[in-house]
Structures are given as C-alpha cells and as structure tokens.
Amino acid sequence: MSKSPEEILAFVVEAAEDKKAADVVTLNLQGISLIADYFVICHGNSETQVQAIASEARKKAHEHGVTIRGYEGIDTARWVLLDLGDVVLHVFHRDDREYYNIERLWSDAKVVERV
C-alpha cells in the first residue's frame, strides 16, 4: 500500500527533527508546482550533520516502503536532495541555505510547518 503525501511528510520531518536539523520548514506546493506536493527544507551546521539528516530520512523511507526517486549531494554535503515523489527533502549546510534561499524562490507556497 502506498503512503499518502502527508504520511511521507510526517516521517521526513521526524527524521530531520531526530537528527537535530535547524529551521525545519515545510512548504505546501499543491496547485503551485508539478514537481512535488511538499518541500521540506532544513539545514545542518556541519557536513556530518547534513549527511546524518539525509541518511535518516532515506532510512525511514526504506522502512516505510517509499520509493526513493532521487538522492543527490550526499558526498559533498552542502545541499542534499532526497526526492520521494510527492515530498522532496532539501538538506543544506547552513551557509548554502542562506546563499540559495529557496524559500524565497517558492514564496507563493504556503508554509505548513516551521520547527
């Protein structure tokens, strides 16, 4: 049985929180983008933390039987993207998050949750 976008969102946010991700923001992209229903954006304060956050989310996806459509950036750990279809996780290194500021690029999206 496939997971709803909201079920995927819940375990992705949980994974980020479990690894102490900073400034976790969930954007609702429904009706705005065909890319995904939700973006989860967060950052870590070191490359090790960025990798840990992304790895935890990937582990939870496997545990929940959710297909990983893309997983990029883990080696450099500056911006890791985990594509789970309806939910895309963006894990930045703090400095890179400020530089790319993707929340501004998707400013039309509703902020669902900010942790």
Order of alpha helices (4+ residues) and beta strands (2+ residues): alpha-beta-beta-alpha-beta-beta-beta-alpha-alpha-beta
